[in-house]
Structures are given as structure tokens and as C-alpha cells.
Amino acid sequence: MRRGLMAVAGLVALAACRQEPTFEERYDKASETIRQRAKSIDAQISATGAPASSAPAVKVELDDGGAL
């Protein structure tokens, strides 16, 4: 019984030590989000035939609350 409890406590401790994403991981994720949104915006502009200069401004929010 005690070993089982120790194993569960070890797993809980391991789960609590989850590392935060590195700068590179956050950057890559934000870059991919921006690329996908840019593709979507380009597709919308192409579908309407409107010139790119009339496209609305887009605010990109990152998971950490920052904005580009």
C-alpha cells in the first residue's frame, strides 16, 4: 500500500514540474498563428477583389497576453 502511495505522489510531483515553453517554442507558435491568419486575410481579400490597402487592421494577441 505504501509503495502505491509513493508512486502516486511521485507522479503528482512529476506532473507539477512541467516546464514552461521556451522562447523559441512560443515564438514558433506565434509565428505559425500569424502565418495562418495572414493566409486567411489574403484569401478573404482575394475573394472580394478589394485592393490590399483597404484591408482592415488586424491585432494579433499572443497566449501570454502580449500583442504584436
Legacy VTK file of the C-alpha trace (Angstrom):
# vtk DataFile Version 3.0
C-alpha trace
ASCII
DATASET POLYDATA
POINTS 68 float
0.000 0.000 0.000
2.792 2.388 0.928
4.612 1.801 -2.372
1.460 2.593 -4.313
1.054 5.831 -2.388
4.683 6.729 -3.016
4.263 6.029 -6.739
1.190 8.261 -6.924
2.989 11.012 -5.009
5.918 10.715 -7.419
3.637 11.065 -10.438
1.924 14.092 -8.931
5.294 15.717 -8.244
6.461 14.969 -11.784
3.312 16.495 -13.269
3.780 19.616 -11.137
7.289 20.132 -12.561
6.049 20.691 -16.111
8.325 23.217 -17.759
7.048 26.387 -19.350
7.575 26.642 -23.113
10.891 28.112 -24.184
11.154 31.412 -26.016
11.724 29.536 -29.275
8.609 27.401 -28.764
6.474 30.468 -28.013
7.979 32.316 -30.993
7.328 29.404 -33.343
3.733 29.114 -32.149
3.117 32.859 -32.540
4.748 32.858 -35.986
2.552 29.988 -37.152
-0.566 31.745 -35.837
0.396 34.911 -37.704
1.084 32.951 -40.917
-2.303 31.228 -40.730
-4.156 34.484 -40.083
-2.288 36.190 -42.927
-3.319 33.374 -45.287
-6.915 33.747 -44.171
-6.838 37.515 -44.677
-5.227 37.112 -48.110
-7.928 34.619 -49.095
-10.684 36.993 -47.943
-9.153 39.893 -49.872
-8.736 37.762 -52.991
-12.368 36.640 -52.773
-13.695 40.208 -52.594
-11.404 41.645 -55.225
-10.704 44.601 -52.920
-7.208 46.094 -53.010
-4.944 45.170 -50.121
-4.795 48.794 -48.929
-8.468 48.657 -47.932
-7.991 45.621 -45.688
-8.786 46.266 -42.015
-6.003 46.350 -39.448
-5.578 43.088 -37.547
-4.494 42.824 -33.928
-2.719 39.568 -33.093
-2.890 38.515 -29.460
-0.450 36.002 -28.061
-1.258 33.399 -25.430
0.779 35.269 -22.839
-1.413 38.376 -23.199
1.065 40.297 -25.313
0.209 41.713 -28.685
2.115 42.300 -31.873
LINES 1 69
68 0 1 2 3 4 5 6 7 8 9 10 11 12 13 14 15 16 17 18 19 20 21 22 23 24 25 26 27 28 29 30 31 32 33 34 35 36 37 38 39 40 41 42 43 44 45 46 47 48 49 50 51 52 53 54 55 56 57 58 59 60 61 62 63 64 65 66 67
